Amino acid sequence: SIMKIAMATAWFEILPYWVARGKFIVPTLQVHDSLMLRLRGFDQGELVELDAQMRAAMFSAAPSGFRVPLDAGNGVAANWGEMVH
């Protein structure tokens, strides 16, 4: 599935990229087409970069010729209770 491929990209490419830079980043929860990451130590510019990386992973996971429009969004909150769903 597209989500499984995107998650593999995140696990094997994106997470190691940030860990090598001394950042705390852990995949915490996946529900349907949503992935929650627990982060610590990211500044605003790094969050923008991470968002771009995750979007690229999601969009590149679609098979060639995939005709259904894909969209990806993100949210940042101090805790689950503050997350806008």
Buried (B, 14 or more C-beta within 10 A) or exposed (E): EBBEBBBEBBEEEBBEEBEEEEBEBEBEEEEEEEBEBEBEEBEEEBEEBBBEBBBBBBBEBBEEEEEEEEEBEEEBEEEEEEEEE
